[in-house]
Amino acid sequence: QVQLVESGGGLVQPGGSLSLSCAASGSGFQFYDMAWYRQAPGKQREFVALITTGGNTNYADSVRGRFHISRDNTKNTVYLQMNSLKPEDTAVYLCTQGTSTGRLPGPYWGQGTQVTVSS
């Protein structure tokens, strides 16, 4: 079973930046696609960004050009650099590991890290 631990959230002013991390336990991290999702109060969980085993990326339209996902397979960690943050980015951010067939989201989730964008 995979354990995912997110960190790096916090309170930031509009226009600011935050960098999130998600550390995965276990072996074989490099063989799985990874993704970030977010869930705001009263809203459904939504896709934010993904990175494939080959390093290809994709983003939700709402964050494209402002967020950047990356991974370090030597550290079993996926990152989310968030720039030009807006109040509507406020949410709990969660990472997930894809399935062995490449489906996202996978069955494993971290506990999430709170991001609050407010002046």
RAURVEN-V168216 format. One record per pair of residues at least 12 apart in sequence whose C-alpha atoms are under 10 Angstrom apart, sorted by the first residue. I is the first residue (numbers start at 0). J is the second residue. Records with the same first field share a line. If there is no record, write none. Layout:
# RAURVEN-V168216
I: J  J
This chain:
# RAURVEN-V168216
0: 24  25  106  107
1: 23  24  25  26  28  95  96  106  107  108  109
2: 21  22  23  24  25  95  96  107  108  109  110
3: 20  21  22  23  24  25  75  76  93  94  95  96  107  108  109  110  111
4: 20  21  22  23  24  76  93  94  95  108  109  110  111  112
5: 19  20  21  22  23  76  77  78  92  93  94  108  109  110  111  112  113
6: 18  19  20  21  22  78  92  93  109  110  111  112  113
7: 19  20  21  78  79  92  112  113  114
8: 20  90  91  92  111  112  113  114  115
9: 89  112  113  114  115  116
10: 89  113  114  115  116  117  118
11: 84  85  86  89  114  115  116  117  118
12: 83  84  85  86  115  116  117  118
13: 82  83  84  85  86  87  88  115  116  117  118
14: 81  82  83  84  85  86  116  117  118
15: 81  82  83  84  85  116  117
16: 65  66  80  81  82  83  84  85  116
17: 66  79  80  81  82  83  84  114  116
18: 66  67  68  78  79  80  81  82
19: 35  68  77  78  79  80  81  92  93  94  112  114
20: 68  69  70  76  77  78  79  80  93  94  112
21: 33  34  35  70  75  76  77  78  79  93  94  95  109  111  112
22: 70  71  74  75  76  77  78  94  109
23: 72  74  75  76  77  94  95  96  109
24: 74  75  76
25: 75
26: 75
27: 72  75
28: 52  70  71  72  73  74  75  76  77  96
29: 51  52  53  70  71  72  73  74  75  76
30: 51  52  53  72  96  97  98  99  101
31: 50  51  52  53  95  96  97  98  99  100  101  102  103  105
32: 49  50  51  52  53  54  55  56  70  77  95  96  97  98  99  100  101  102  103  104  105
33: 48  49  50  51  52  54  56  68  69  70  76  77  78  94  95  96  97  98  101  102  103  104  105
34: 46  47  48  49  50  51  56  57  58  68  69  77  78  79  93  94  95  96  97  103  104  105
35: 47  48  49  50  58  68  77  78  79  92  93  94  95  96  103  104  108  111
36: 48  49  59  90  91  92  93  94  95  104  108  111
37: 88  89  90  91  92  93  94  111  112  113  114
38: 88  89  90  91  92  93  111  113
39: 87  88  89  90  91  92  113  114  115
40: 89  90  91
42: 90
44: 90  91  92  93
45: 59  92  93
46: 58  59  60  61  92  93  94  103  104
47: 59  60  61  62  63  66  68  79  92  93  94
48: 60  62  63  66  67  68  69  79  94
49: 67  68  69  77  79  94  95  96  97  103  104
50: 67  68  69  70  77  78  97
51: 69  70  97  101
52: 70  72  97  101
54: 68  69  70
55: 68  69
56: 68  69
61: 87  88
62: 81  82  83  84  85  88
64: 81  82  83
65: 80  81  82  83  84
66: 79  80  81  82  83  84
67: 79  80  81  82
68: 80  81
77: 94  95  96
78: 94
79: 92  94
84: 114  115  116  117
85: 115  116  117
86: 114  115  116  117  118
87: 115  116  117
88: 114  115  116  117
89: 113  114  115  116  117
90: 111  112  113  114  115  116
91: 110  111  112  113  114  115
92: 109  110  111  112  113  114
93: 108  109  110  111  112  113
94: 107  108  109  110  111  112
95: 107  108  109
96: 108  109
